[in-house]
Amino acid sequence: MAYPWGNVFDPDKLNSAMKGPGDTTPVGTYTRGASPYGVLDAAGNVGQWTATPAGGDDMVVKGSAWADFAGFGRGAWIDKRARSARHVLVGFRCAADADQP
C-alpha cells in the first residue's frame, strides 16, 4: 500500500499541507488514517527518525510532515538527514513491545 490506509491519497486522513492546520497535531487526531494494524499517524504530522544509517553521518527519516504535499504523505517516503540535524518537521515515535508492560 502507498499510504497506511490504502493506495489513494486522502487529505482527510493525515496532517499535511493539503488540509492540515499548519502545525503538528496530537497523535490520534486522524483516526481514519490508521493502518490495518491500528497504527496512527504513520503518514503526516512529522517525518520520523529511524535507526537506519544512510551513509556517512546521515540517518534515514521516513514518512512525511505537516508541511508536505500529496505524494510525500506515504509512510514509505524516505529522506536522509545529518545525525546532528534538528528541524520542526522531523520527530520520532516511541514504540514498545505489546507483550511488555
KOLZALUM-439249 format. One record per residue: residue number from 1; chain; x, y, z of N, C-alpha, C, O in turn. Coordinates in pm, 1 decimal, always signed. Example, Ala and Ser with C-alpha at 12.3 -4.5 7.8 and 13.67 -1.06 7.14 Angstrom:
BEGIN
REC   k c     n_c1     n_c2     n_c3    ca_c1    ca_c2    ca_c3     c_c1     c_c2     c_c3     o_c1     o_c2     o_c3
REC   1 A  +1319.0   -569.0   +780.0  +1230.0   -450.0   +780.0  +1320.0   -330.0   +780.0  +1423.6   -331.9   +846.5
REC   2 A  +1285.0   -225.0   +708.0  +1367.0   -106.0   +714.0  +1290.0     +3.0   +787.0  +1340.9   +113.8   +803.9
***
This chain:
BEGIN
REC   k c     n_c1     n_c2     n_c3    ca_c1    ca_c2    ca_c3     c_c1     c_c2     c_c3     o_c1     o_c2     o_c3
REC   1 A    +83.7   -118.6     +0.0     +0.0     +0.0     +0.0    +88.2   +124.9     +0.0   +192.3   +128.2    +65.6
REC   2 A    +47.1   +224.2    -71.6   +121.7   +350.3    -77.7   +107.4   +431.6    +50.3   +201.8   +498.2    +92.7
REC   3 A     -8.8   +426.3   +110.8    -38.7   +500.3   +233.8    -83.1   +399.7   +339.2   -122.5   +288.7   +303.3
REC   4 A    -78.5   +433.3   +466.1   -118.8   +337.1   +568.8   -261.6   +283.5   +549.8   -290.5   +171.1   +590.9
REC   5 A   -349.8   +360.8   +489.2   -490.1   +322.2   +472.9   -522.3   +263.9   +335.6   -633.5   +215.4   +315.2
REC   6 A   -429.1   +267.2   +241.6   -454.0   +216.0   +106.0   -368.1   +285.7     +3.3   -264.8   +343.4    +37.4
REC   7 A   -409.6   +281.3   -122.9   -326.9   +335.3   -231.4   -370.5   +472.3   -283.0   -305.4   +527.5   -371.7
REC   8 A   -477.8   +527.6   -230.3   -528.3   +655.8   -278.2   -506.1   +763.6   -172.0   -546.9   +747.6    -56.9
REC   9 A   -441.1   +873.7   -211.5   -419.1   +984.5   -118.3   -552.2  +1045.6    -76.7   -639.0  +1069.3   -160.7
REC  10 A   -568.2  +1070.9    +52.0   -689.3  +1134.8   +105.1   -646.1  +1235.5   +210.5   -603.0  +1195.4   +318.6
REC  11 A   -656.4  +1366.3   +182.3   -608.1  +1467.3   +276.2   -682.8  +1468.7   +409.0   -636.9  +1532.0   +504.1
REC  12 A   -797.1  +1400.2   +417.6   -870.3  +1392.5   +543.9   -812.3  +1286.8   +637.8   -856.7  +1274.6   +751.9
REC  13 A   -712.9  +1210.0   +590.6   -660.0  +1100.1   +670.1   -521.4  +1124.6   +727.1   -462.7  +1034.7   +787.3
REC  14 A   -467.6  +1246.1   +709.0   -336.2  +1277.7   +764.3   -320.8  +1428.5   +778.6   -392.6  +1505.8   +715.2
REC  15 A   -228.0  +1468.5   +861.1   -194.6  +1608.6   +879.9    -90.4  +1644.9   +774.5    +25.3  +1604.3   +785.2
REC  16 A   -130.6  +1721.0   +672.8    -39.3  +1758.0   +564.3    -67.6  +1901.2   +519.6   -161.0  +1965.2   +568.1
REC  17 A    +12.6  +1949.6   +428.5     -6.5  +2084.1   +374.1   -134.5  +2094.4   +292.2   -182.2  +2204.6   +265.0
REC  18 A   -189.9  +1981.4   +253.1   -310.7  +1981.3   +171.3   -434.7  +2026.2   +249.3   -524.3  +2089.0   +192.9
REC  19 A   -439.8  +1993.6   +380.1   -561.4  +2024.0   +455.3   -538.3  +2034.4   +605.8   -635.1  +2041.2   +681.6
REC  20 A   -415.8  +2035.8   +650.4   -387.6  +2039.7   +793.0   -387.8  +2180.4   +850.0   -407.8  +2277.4   +776.9
REC  21 A   -365.5  +2192.1   +981.5   -368.4  +2322.3  +1048.3   -239.4  +2403.3  +1036.2   -231.9  +2514.6  +1088.2
REC  22 A   -137.6  +2349.1   +968.3    -11.6  +2422.9   +954.0    +79.6  +2406.8  +1073.7   +164.4  +2492.4  +1098.8
REC  23 A    +63.5  +2298.5  +1148.0   +145.0  +2269.5  +1265.9   +123.3  +2123.3  +1303.0    +41.2  +2055.3  +1241.4
REC  24 A   +195.2  +2075.1  +1401.8   +174.0  +1938.2  +1446.1    +39.7  +1925.2  +1517.3    -17.1  +2023.6  +1564.9
REC  25 A     -9.1  +1803.3  +1523.5   -134.4  +1772.5  +1593.9   -109.3  +1654.2  +1687.2    -15.6  +1577.4  +1665.1
REC  26 A   -191.5  +1638.5  +1790.9   -174.8  +1523.0  +1879.7   -196.3  +1391.7  +1805.1   -280.7  +1383.4  +1715.9
REC  27 A   -119.8  +1289.6  +1841.8   -139.1  +1156.5  +1783.6   -282.7  +1114.4  +1809.3   -334.5  +1130.2  +1919.8
REC  28 A   -346.4  +1060.5  +1706.1   -484.7  +1016.3  +1717.6   -585.2  +1114.7  +1661.6   -705.3  +1087.8  +1662.9
REC  29 A   -537.8  +1229.2  +1612.1   -628.9  +1327.5  +1553.4   -689.2  +1275.6  +1423.5   -804.0  +1307.0  +1391.8
REC  30 A   -613.7  +1197.0  +1348.5   -658.0  +1147.5  +1218.0   -681.5   +996.2  +1225.0   -608.6   +919.4  +1162.3
REC  31 A   -780.5   +954.2  +1299.3   -806.9   +811.2  +1319.3   -846.0   +740.3  +1190.4   -824.1   +619.7  +1178.2
REC  32 A   -903.3   +812.0  +1093.9   -940.3   +749.6   +966.1   -818.0   +709.6   +884.4   -830.4   +632.9   +788.9
REC  33 A   -699.7   +760.4   +920.3   -576.9   +727.2   +850.2   -500.4   +611.9   +912.2   -384.2   +589.6   +878.1
REC  34 A   -563.5   +537.9  +1003.1   -496.8   +426.3  +1070.1   -458.3   +317.0   +970.6   -525.5   +295.7   +869.7
REC  35 A   -348.9   +248.9  +1001.6   -307.5   +133.8   +921.4   -397.9    +15.2   +955.5   -474.1    +22.1  +1052.0
REC  36 A   -390.9    -93.4   +878.1   -470.0   -212.3   +911.4   -436.2   -268.0  +1050.3   -514.4   -343.6  +1108.0
REC  37 A   -320.2   -230.4  +1103.1   -277.7   -276.8  +1235.6   -315.3   -178.2  +1346.0   -285.2   -201.3  +1463.1
REC  38 A   -381.0    -68.8  +1308.9   -422.5    +30.4  +1407.2   -319.7   +137.2  +1437.8   -339.8   +217.4  +1529.0
REC  39 A   -209.1   +140.5  +1363.3   -105.6   +242.3  +1385.3   -156.4   +375.8  +1332.6   -203.2   +385.4  +1219.1
REC  40 A   -146.7   +478.1  +1415.9   -194.0   +611.4  +1379.0    -77.4   +701.4  +1339.2    +33.6   +687.4  +1390.6
REC  41 A   -103.8   +793.1  +1247.7     -8.9   +897.1  +1207.0   +123.2   +843.9  +1151.3   +228.5   +903.7  +1173.7
REC  42 A   +118.1   +731.3  +1078.3   +238.2   +682.1  +1010.7   +271.0   +769.2   +890.5   +383.4   +766.0   +840.4
REC  43 A   +175.4   +846.0   +844.3   +196.7   +945.5   +738.9   +145.8  +1078.2   +792.6    +45.3  +1082.9   +863.6
REC  44 A   +214.4  +1184.2   +759.2   +173.8  +1316.6   +806.0   +227.7  +1346.4   +945.5   +290.1  +1261.3  +1008.7
REC  45 A   +203.1  +1466.1   +991.5   +244.1  +1519.0  +1121.2   +393.2  +1550.7  +1123.0   +428.6  +1667.6  +1107.1
REC  46 A   +482.4  +1454.1  +1141.2   +627.1  +1477.4  +1131.5   +693.5  +1357.8  +1065.1   +646.5  +1244.8  +1078.4
REC  47 A   +803.1  +1382.7   +993.4   +885.8  +1273.4   +946.2   +951.1  +1210.3  +1067.7   +976.2  +1279.3  +1166.5
REC  48 A   +979.1  +1081.5  +1062.8  +1026.6  +1011.7  +1181.8  +1168.6   +959.0  +1164.9  +1200.5   +888.9  +1068.8
REC  49 A  +1253.7   +995.6  +1262.7  +1387.9   +941.7  +1266.5  +1380.2   +790.6  +1273.7  +1289.5   +735.2  +1335.9
REC  50 A  +1476.1   +723.4  +1209.5  +1489.8   +578.9  +1225.0  +1631.4   +550.6  +1274.7  +1714.0   +641.5  +1283.4
REC  51 A  +1658.2   +427.5  +1306.3  +1792.5   +387.1  +1347.5  +1875.3   +342.0  +1227.6  +1983.7   +286.2  +1244.9
REC  52 A  +1825.4   +365.6  +1106.3  +1891.0   +318.5   +984.7  +1993.1   +419.2   +933.9  +1956.4   +533.2   +905.4
REC  53 A  +2120.2   +381.0   +921.5  +2219.9   +471.4   +864.9  +2194.5   +493.0   +715.9  +2148.1   +402.4   +646.5
REC  54 A  +2224.8   +612.5   +667.5  +2206.4   +644.6   +525.7  +2339.5   +678.9   +460.4  +2342.2   +739.2   +353.1
REC  55 A  +2448.8   +641.4   +523.2  +2581.3   +670.2   +469.7  +2642.3   +791.9   +536.5  +2573.7   +891.0   +561.7
REC  56 A  +2770.1   +784.2   +564.7  +2837.3   +895.0   +631.5  +2774.6   +920.3   +767.1  +2752.0   +827.4   +844.7
REC  57 A  +2746.7  +1046.6   +795.2  +2685.4  +1084.0   +922.4  +2533.4  +1098.1   +909.5  +2468.0  +1146.5  +1001.9
REC  58 A  +2476.9  +1056.3   +796.2  +2333.0  +1071.8   +772.0  +2253.2   +954.0   +824.9  +2300.8   +840.6   +829.4
REC  59 A  +2129.9   +984.7   +865.0  +2035.3   +882.8   +911.5  +1909.1   +892.4   +826.6  +1879.2   +998.1   +770.8
REC  60 A  +1834.9   +781.8   +816.7  +1710.7   +777.6   +739.6  +1596.5   +837.5   +820.8  +1580.2   +807.6   +939.0
REC  61 A  +1517.5   +923.0   +755.0  +1392.9   +977.2   +808.9  +1281.8   +925.8   +718.6  +1290.1   +938.7   +596.4
REC  62 A  +1177.2   +867.1   +778.1  +1067.9   +809.8   +698.1   +938.6   +886.3   +722.6   +922.5   +955.4   +823.2
REC  63 A   +847.8   +871.8   +628.0   +716.7   +934.2   +640.7   +716.5  +1076.6   +588.9   +799.1  +1113.5   +505.4
REC  64 A   +624.7  +1155.4   +638.3   +608.8  +1292.3   +590.5   +565.7  +1381.8   +705.5   +537.8  +1334.7   +815.7
REC  65 A   +560.7  +1511.1   +678.3   +528.5  +1607.8   +782.7   +409.2  +1694.6   +743.5   +358.2  +1686.2   +631.8
REC  66 A   +366.8  +1776.7   +836.6   +250.1  +1863.0   +817.8   +269.4  +1965.0   +706.1   +170.8  +2020.2   +657.3
REC  67 A   +391.7  +1991.8   +664.1   +416.3  +2088.8   +557.2   +432.0  +2022.9   +420.6   +454.5  +2092.5   +321.6
REC  68 A   +420.8  +1890.1   +413.1   +438.6  +1817.3   +287.1   +307.0  +1804.3   +211.0   +199.0  +1803.9   +270.0
REC  69 A   +318.5  +1793.6    +78.4   +202.2  +1781.2     -8.9   +178.9  +1635.7    -47.4   +256.7  +1547.7    -10.5
REC  70 A    +72.0  +1611.1   -121.3    +36.1  +1475.8   -166.1   +155.1  +1410.3   -233.5   +231.5  +1476.4   -303.9
REC  71 A   +170.8  +1283.0   -212.5   +283.3  +1208.8   -267.8   +391.3  +1188.5   -163.9   +450.6  +1080.9   -156.3
REC  72 A   +417.8  +1290.7    -83.2   +513.7  +1276.4    +25.5   +447.0  +1213.7   +147.2   +515.9  +1171.0   +239.9
REC  73 A   +315.5  +1207.4   +148.6   +240.9  +1156.6   +263.2   +253.3  +1008.0   +284.9   +200.2   +954.7   +382.4
REC  74 A   +321.9   +940.7   +196.5   +338.0   +796.7   +210.6   +430.7   +764.8   +327.9   +535.6   +827.2   +344.0
REC  75 A   +391.0   +667.7   +409.1   +477.8   +624.4   +517.1   +608.8   +568.1   +465.4   +707.5   +563.7   +538.9
REC  76 A   +611.3   +524.9   +340.4   +732.1   +468.2   +280.3   +828.7   +574.9   +227.9   +939.7   +541.5   +186.4
REC  77 A   +789.3   +701.2   +229.0   +876.9   +807.5   +180.6  +1003.9   +809.0   +264.2   +996.5   +805.7   +387.0
REC  78 A  +1120.9   +813.8   +199.8  +1249.0   +812.4   +269.8  +1327.4   +938.9   +236.4  +1338.9   +978.5   +120.4
REC  79 A  +1380.3  +1000.5   +340.4  +1468.2  +1115.3   +328.2  +1590.7  +1083.7   +413.5  +1591.2   +986.1   +488.6
REC  80 A  +1692.1  +1164.6   +402.0  +1805.5  +1145.7   +491.0  +1845.9  +1281.1   +547.8  +1835.6  +1384.2   +481.3
REC  81 A  +1891.3  +1277.9   +670.5  +1933.8  +1398.3   +741.1  +2060.6  +1366.6   +817.6  +2084.4  +1252.7   +857.7
REC  82 A  +2141.2  +1469.3   +837.1  +2259.9  +1451.6   +920.7  +2215.3  +1412.3  +1061.4  +2115.2  +1463.1  +1111.9
REC  83 A  +2288.2  +1324.1  +1122.5  +2256.3  +1276.7  +1257.2  +2237.9  +1394.7  +1354.4  +2158.5  +1385.1  +1448.0
REC  84 A  +2308.2  +1502.6  +1333.6  +2301.7  +1618.2  +1423.4  +2190.6  +1717.1  +1386.7  +2171.0  +1815.9  +1457.4
REC  85 A  +2118.1  +1692.3  +1278.0  +2014.9  +1786.7  +1231.6  +1898.0  +1794.7  +1329.7  +1861.0  +1695.8  +1392.9
REC  86 A  +1841.4  +1914.0  +1340.7  +1720.2  +1936.1  +1420.2  +1626.8  +2019.7  +1334.0  +1669.1  +2118.9  +1274.6
REC  87 A  +1500.6  +1980.4  +1326.8  +1406.5  +2053.1  +1241.8  +1264.9  +2031.1  +1292.2  +1232.9  +1923.8  +1343.4
REC  88 A  +1180.5  +2131.5  +1278.1  +1041.7  +2125.2  +1324.4   +959.1  +2019.4  +1249.7   +854.1  +1977.7  +1298.5
REC  89 A  +1005.0  +1976.5  +1133.5   +930.8  +1877.5  +1054.3   +975.5  +1733.5  +1080.0   +923.5  +1640.6  +1018.3
REC  90 A  +1071.2  +1714.7  +1170.5  +1123.7  +1581.1  +1197.3  +1109.5  +1550.3  +1346.0  +1145.4  +1631.7  +1431.1
REC  91 A  +1057.0  +1432.8  +1375.9  +1039.5  +1391.1  +1514.6  +1067.5  +1243.3  +1528.7  +1143.5  +1186.4  +1450.4
REC  92 A  +1007.8  +1181.8  +1626.1  +1027.9  +1039.2  +1647.2   +902.1   +978.8  +1707.7   +814.5  +1049.3  +1757.6
REC  93 A   +895.9   +848.7  +1701.9   +782.8   +774.3  +1757.1   +837.5   +678.1  +1861.8   +931.3   +603.0  +1835.0
REC  94 A   +779.6   +680.5  +1979.4   +816.4   +584.5  +2082.7   +736.5   +457.8  +2057.3   +614.5   +462.9  +2042.1
REC  95 A   +803.2   +347.0  +2052.7   +735.4   +219.6  +2027.4   +773.3   +121.9  +2136.8   +884.2   +125.8  +2190.0
REC  96 A   +680.7    +35.5  +2169.3   +705.3    -65.1  +2272.7   +652.9   -199.0  +2223.9   +565.8   -206.4  +2137.2
REC  97 A   +707.4   -302.5  +2280.8   +661.0   -437.3  +2253.1   +525.0   -453.5  +2321.0   +513.8   -433.2  +2441.9
REC  98 A   +423.4   -489.2  +2245.9   +288.2   -501.3  +2300.9   +280.6   -608.2  +2408.8   +186.8   -607.3  +2488.6
REC  99 A   +377.1   -701.1  +2413.8   +375.7   -806.4  +2513.5   +444.2   -765.7  +2644.2   +443.1   -840.6  +2742.0
REC 100 A   +503.3   -646.8  +2644.5   +573.6   -599.3  +2763.3   +488.7   -496.0  +2836.8   +418.2   -417.9  +2773.1
REC 101 A   +494.6   -494.5  +2969.7   +415.1   -395.5  +3046.4   +465.9   -254.9  +3027.4   +410.4   -161.0  +3084.6
***
